[in-house]
Amino acid sequence: MAFYGDKIFPRVMNRLMDNKNNREIRARVCRDLAGDVVEIGFGTGLNLPHFPAGVTRLQAVEPSKLCIRLAAQRIDAAAVPVRVAGTDGQFLPFADESADAVLSTWSLCTIPDAVAALHEVRRILRPGGSLHFVEHGAATDEAVRRWQDRLNPIQRRIACGCNLNRDIPALIEEGGLRISRLDTYYARGEPKSFAATYEGVATAA
Ligand SMILES: C[S@@+](CC[C@H](N)C(=O)[O-])C[C@H]1O[C@@H](n2cnc3c(N)ncnc32)[C@H](O)[C@@H]1O
């Protein structure tokens, strides 16, 4: 399983996560980022082309060495300086109140203790700073949620710890953040169990 997780899955993710629909979503989620930004679950750098000019630096947090290697060209081409600064969203290597914004795109499904990571996000955000997120998670429809619960053990295995059924808004609030904008929808072109999406902004509560 380690071989699959280390050597295969990052390549699959790099392909699957880079599609037209996701690019549109990434552009929306990144649109209002500014200043010193931290990204948790940086992956292969697929958000980099969407960073607006107001971003002065990106500090990336990502455990997969292969993801960072696959991101190399995007990092070189990025309009903002990128520093790979950490490997675990649950223990962010940044001072309190040091980031203007944090970005998380489809990462809270996978970080083992998402609430611990969100407490860290809250700790490092400057007063007035914000978490910009898009995540898939537990659907609001009961029937879809039942399917998500059934499929979750398989999903966790084939997608390296990714959960289909996390209650994303509840986790964000539990992490000490207050959601100031939230769009809830099914992403186009995917089965509903995988497509239940939460997109928005949260600030320190
Ligand atoms: C579904 S991928 C999303 C990647 C990227 N955010 C994107 O939008 O393409 C989930 C990412 O979370 C990362 N991840 C897993 N555990 C993590 C942790 N403890 N801290 C930070 N990131 C983690 C994975 O390595 C993977 O890159």
The ligand as a Gaussian input file, in Angstrom:
#p B3LYP/6-31G(d) Opt

LIG

0 1
 C       -7.249000      15.147000      -2.677000
 S       -5.655000      15.791000      -2.465000
 C       -5.878000      17.505000      -2.885000
 C       -4.610000      18.161000      -3.338000
 C       -4.702000      19.639000      -3.689000
 N       -5.143000      20.426000      -2.559000
 C       -5.563000      19.898000      -4.890000
 O       -6.506000      20.686000      -4.795000
 O       -5.281000      19.348000      -5.958000
 C       -5.400000      15.814000      -0.708000
 C       -4.013000      16.317000      -0.328000
 O       -3.877000      16.352000       1.110000
 C       -2.568000      15.941000       1.405000
 N       -2.453000      15.547000       2.830000
 C       -2.642000      14.329000       3.381000
 N       -2.370000      14.354000       4.688000
 C       -2.025000      15.627000       4.989000
 C       -1.615000      16.293000       6.178000
 N       -1.549000      15.649000       7.354000
 N       -1.307000      17.603000       6.110000
 C       -1.383000      18.280000       4.941000
 N       -1.762000      17.701000       3.779000
 C       -2.069000      16.392000       3.798000
 C       -2.315000      14.807000       0.431000
 O       -0.957000      14.457000       0.314000
 C       -2.899000      15.405000      -0.831000
 O       -1.956000      16.189000      -1.519000

